[in-house]
């Protein structure tokens, strides 16, 4: 497929970005369903359906050892649509964290958008991809440096969200994307088919820093912070 060659657009400045620019650690943001966790015939809110994608653990270890914080970002419209409760998703989150822990891995955070895909009466939410809100929220919560960070997802909405947050983006081309709407923001920096291949590319493209403080030497472009909710707080949030 031919992609346009124009550089991605960065969101305009917004109050709070001065704090964002002080983050010193790079991160890899991971879409959950289809990227980190494989599809399931049952409900995605059932811990029994939790299956990781091919080479996921190997890819995560490589990223961790390279100094990247690991952050999961996910939208779960089933909460707003009353197909499952927030508490049910919390059980899936706990199972995911436990399984990663058994493999010697840990997440810096898991950030959740519980809203419907269609626009709400007040307009579309700012956290569901392709909006960059979840990535911006995570950057503030965990002091992450977005221009040194990456987004990995299985749709072009994930790619756009990463670019709008000033990150680079990798598309897992596994059949999840069907529309293929093109724009400069939706052009992936790399395409591959599993998390290990994505991790190998990201590590090969990373600066050979002597310490984690070297990541913050990359200038921070202006960006716009979008208000979002995290999984840690979703028990009191309303879609």
Backbone torsions as a table, in degrees:
resi	resn	phi	psi	omega
1	UNK	NA	138.8	-179.8
2	UNK	-89.1	127.3	-178.7
3	UNK	-108.2	143.4	175.2
4	UNK	-63.9	149.4	-173.7
5	UNK	-98.6	5.9	-177.8
6	UNK	-70.8	141.7	179.7
7	UNK	-66.5	146.0	-179.7
8	UNK	-62.5	150.2	177.1
9	UNK	-86.5	137.4	176.8
10	UNK	-97.4	142.0	180.0
11	UNK	-62.0	147.0	178.5
12	UNK	-66.3	163.3	-176.4
13	UNK	-63.7	150.8	-178.8
14	UNK	-148.0	147.1	179.3
15	UNK	-53.0	135.7	-178.3
16	UNK	106.4	-14.5	-178.6
17	UNK	-70.5	-25.0	176.7
18	UNK	-60.7	-38.4	176.1
19	UNK	-67.4	-41.6	179.6
20	UNK	-57.7	-40.0	-174.4
21	UNK	-68.6	-14.7	179.8
22	UNK	-85.1	-7.9	178.0
23	UNK	-60.9	140.9	-173.7
24	UNK	-114.3	-9.5	-173.7
25	UNK	-106.1	139.0	172.8
26	UNK	-81.1	155.2	178.6
27	UNK	-136.5	159.4	165.4
28	UNK	-116.3	119.8	176.9
29	UNK	-90.4	131.1	-175.4
30	UNK	-119.3	121.9	167.4
31	UNK	-61.9	145.8	-177.2
32	UNK	-82.8	-69.3	-171.0
33	UNK	-77.9	119.6	-179.3
34	UNK	96.0	-18.1	179.8
35	UNK	-111.7	-59.3	177.3
36	UNK	-90.6	-40.2	-176.2
37	UNK	-115.0	133.6	-178.3
38	UNK	-75.3	159.2	177.5
39	UNK	-63.6	156.9	-176.7
40	UNK	-139.4	142.2	179.0
41	UNK	-68.7	-25.4	178.7
42	UNK	-88.9	-166.7	179.2
43	UNK	-72.6	143.2	179.0
44	UNK	-71.8	-8.4	177.1
45	UNK	-93.7	12.4	178.7
46	UNK	-102.0	114.2	-179.8
47	UNK	-57.0	-26.1	179.6
48	UNK	-66.6	-19.0	-179.4
49	UNK	-89.9	2.5	-174.3
50	UNK	-71.9	110.4	177.0
51	UNK	-133.6	131.5	-178.4
52	UNK	-86.9	151.5	-178.8
53	UNK	-72.2	166.9	-177.1
54	UNK	-57.9	132.2	175.4
55	UNK	60.8	22.5	-178.5
56	UNK	-64.3	-46.7	-176.6
57	UNK	-64.7	-41.5	179.2
58	UNK	-62.6	-41.3	178.7
59	UNK	-65.7	-42.0	179.8
60	UNK	-65.2	-39.7	177.9
61	UNK	-62.3	-41.8	179.7
62	UNK	-62.2	-43.4	178.9
63	UNK	-66.3	-43.6	178.1
64	UNK	-59.6	-46.7	-177.6
65	UNK	-66.3	-23.0	177.1
66	UNK	-84.3	-2.1	175.4
67	UNK	98.4	10.1	179.5
68	UNK	-87.0	135.2	167.3
69	UNK	-73.6	144.3	-178.6
70	UNK	-108.1	121.2	-176.8
71	UNK	-130.1	127.4	175.7
72	UNK	-93.5	132.9	174.4
73	UNK	-123.9	132.6	-173.1
74	UNK	-150.1	144.3	170.9
75	UNK	-110.1	135.1	-176.3
76	UNK	-128.9	79.1	-177.5
77	UNK	-64.2	-18.8	178.1
78	UNK	-58.9	-23.7	177.1
79	UNK	-68.6	-50.6	179.8
80	UNK	-66.3	-29.6	-179.2
81	UNK	-87.6	3.1	176.6
82	UNK	61.6	29.6	174.5
83	UNK	-84.1	-24.2	170.5
84	UNK	-155.5	159.2	-175.5
85	UNK	-89.1	161.4	176.3
86	UNK	-59.3	-38.4	-179.7
87	UNK	-63.6	-33.4	177.4
88	UNK	-65.8	-41.6	178.0
89	UNK	-68.0	-33.4	177.3
90	UNK	-60.4	-35.0	177.3
91	UNK	-67.8	-37.1	176.1
92	UNK	-65.2	-42.7	178.5
93	UNK	-59.7	-44.7	179.8
94	UNK	-62.5	-39.9	178.9
95	UNK	-66.7	-39.2	179.2
96	UNK	-63.5	-46.8	-179.8
97	UNK	-62.5	-41.2	-179.8
98	UNK	-64.7	-41.7	-179.8
99	UNK	-66.5	-40.3	176.1
100	UNK	-64.1	-40.2	178.3
101	UNK	-60.8	-37.7	177.7
102	UNK	-63.9	-22.9	178.4
103	UNK	-96.7	9.1	-179.9
104	UNK	76.8	22.9	-176.8
105	UNK	-119.1	154.8	177.0
106	UNK	-144.5	154.5	177.4
107	UNK	-100.0	143.9	170.9
108	UNK	-71.5	-32.3	178.8
109	UNK	-177.2	164.3	172.5
110	UNK	-130.4	121.6	-174.6
111	UNK	-118.1	132.8	-166.7
112	UNK	-121.4	135.5	166.6
113	UNK	-107.1	118.3	-178.2
114	UNK	-97.4	12.3	-169.8
115	UNK	-89.1	161.9	176.5
116	UNK	-67.2	156.4	178.5
117	UNK	-68.3	-37.9	-178.2
118	UNK	-77.4	159.1	-179.4
119	UNK	-61.7	141.5	176.0
120	UNK	-86.1	170.0	-179.7
121	UNK	-54.3	-34.8	179.7
122	UNK	-88.8	7.6	-177.5
123	UNK	107.8	170.2	-179.4
124	UNK	-64.7	147.5	177.7
125	UNK	-69.8	165.2	-177.0
126	UNK	-100.3	5.8	-176.3
127	UNK	-113.1	-20.9	179.7
128	UNK	-78.5	132.1	177.3
129	UNK	-59.1	142.0	17.7
130	UNK	-86.3	6.3	174.3
131	UNK	-67.7	149.8	-174.4
132	UNK	-95.5	13.2	-170.2
133	UNK	-58.7	-42.4	-178.1
134	UNK	-63.6	-38.4	179.9
135	UNK	-67.2	-39.9	179.5
136	UNK	-67.0	-40.2	178.8
137	UNK	-63.0	-43.9	-180.0
138	UNK	-63.1	-37.8	-179.9
139	UNK	-61.2	-40.8	178.1
140	UNK	-70.9	-44.6	-176.3
141	UNK	-64.1	-33.5	-172.4
142	UNK	-118.4	9.8	177.5
143	UNK	56.0	58.1	-178.2
144	UNK	-102.5	150.1	179.5
145	UNK	-101.3	103.2	-171.2
146	UNK	-63.4	-41.0	-179.2
147	UNK	-64.6	-17.5	176.2
148	UNK	-94.3	2.6	-170.5
149	UNK	-106.2	169.3	-177.1
150	UNK	-133.8	151.9	171.2
151	UNK	-115.4	131.4	174.1
152	UNK	-117.2	125.4	179.3
153	UNK	-151.2	170.2	-176.7
154	UNK	-107.0	8.4	175.0
155	UNK	-135.5	161.8	179.1
156	UNK	-71.4	-20.1	171.8
157	UNK	-62.6	-38.2	176.4
158	UNK	-64.4	-41.7	179.3
159	UNK	-61.3	-45.3	-179.9
160	UNK	-63.8	-41.8	178.9
161	UNK	-59.6	-42.8	178.5
162	UNK	-61.5	-45.9	-179.0
163	UNK	-66.4	-38.3	179.1
164	UNK	-67.5	-20.9	176.2
165	UNK	-92.2	5.7	179.2
166	UNK	79.2	13.0	176.0
167	UNK	-91.9	169.0	165.1
168	UNK	-94.2	162.1	-170.1
169	UNK	-138.8	143.9	176.8
170	UNK	-121.1	130.9	177.7
171	UNK	-96.7	125.1	167.2
172	UNK	-83.8	106.5	-175.2
173	UNK	-87.0	81.6	-173.3
174	UNK	-119.3	13.6	177.3
175	UNK	98.6	-1.6	-179.4
176	UNK	-73.3	-35.3	179.8
177	UNK	-81.1	126.8	-178.9
178	UNK	-123.2	-25.4	-176.2
179	UNK	-82.5	-38.2	-179.9
180	UNK	53.6	44.3	173.4
181	UNK	-71.5	126.0	-173.8
182	UNK	-101.4	143.2	170.1
183	UNK	-164.1	165.0	177.7
184	UNK	-55.5	-37.8	-179.8
185	UNK	-67.4	-21.9	-174.0
186	UNK	-101.3	12.8	177.7
187	UNK	-87.9	113.7	-179.4
188	UNK	-69.7	149.9	174.7
189	UNK	-76.6	-19.3	178.0
190	UNK	-161.7	152.5	176.0
191	UNK	-128.5	138.9	177.8
192	UNK	-157.3	-172.7	-172.6
193	UNK	-120.9	-3.2	174.8
194	UNK	-153.5	169.8	-173.9
195	UNK	-69.9	-29.9	178.0
196	UNK	-66.0	-44.7	177.7
197	UNK	-63.2	-39.2	177.0
198	UNK	-62.7	-44.7	-179.3
199	UNK	-63.6	-41.4	179.9
200	UNK	-61.8	-40.5	178.6
201	UNK	-66.4	-45.3	-178.2
202	UNK	-61.7	-44.9	-179.3
203	UNK	-65.1	-38.0	179.5
204	UNK	-67.7	-26.1	-179.0
205	UNK	-91.5	-8.6	-175.9
206	UNK	-76.1	149.5	175.7
207	UNK	-66.2	145.5	177.8
208	UNK	-83.0	76.8	-175.4
209	UNK	-80.4	144.7	177.1
210	UNK	-79.0	-24.2	178.0
211	UNK	-150.5	165.4	-178.9
212	UNK	-64.9	-21.5	179.1
213	UNK	-67.1	-21.7	-179.4
214	UNK	-65.7	-24.1	-179.6
215	UNK	-61.4	-34.8	-174.5
216	UNK	-75.3	-4.3	178.5
217	UNK	-76.2	-14.9	175.7
218	UNK	-71.6	124.7	-177.4
219	UNK	-59.1	143.0	179.3
220	UNK	-92.4	118.3	174.8
221	UNK	-72.5	157.6	177.3
222	UNK	-63.1	148.3	179.0
223	UNK	-150.5	169.7	-178.9
224	UNK	-116.8	123.7	178.2
225	UNK	-76.8	132.6	177.3
226	UNK	-114.7	134.0	179.0
227	UNK	-68.8	131.4	-177.3
228	UNK	-143.2	178.6	178.3
229	UNK	-124.0	148.1	177.6
230	UNK	-105.7	164.9	178.4
231	UNK	-63.5	-30.1	-179.5
232	UNK	-64.0	-25.5	-176.4
233	UNK	-109.6	2.2	-168.9
234	UNK	-72.5	-10.8	178.3
235	UNK	-65.9	-25.0	-179.2
236	UNK	-108.2	0.2	-178.2
237	UNK	-87.8	158.3	178.8
238	UNK	-123.3	129.1	179.4
239	UNK	-68.9	NA	NA
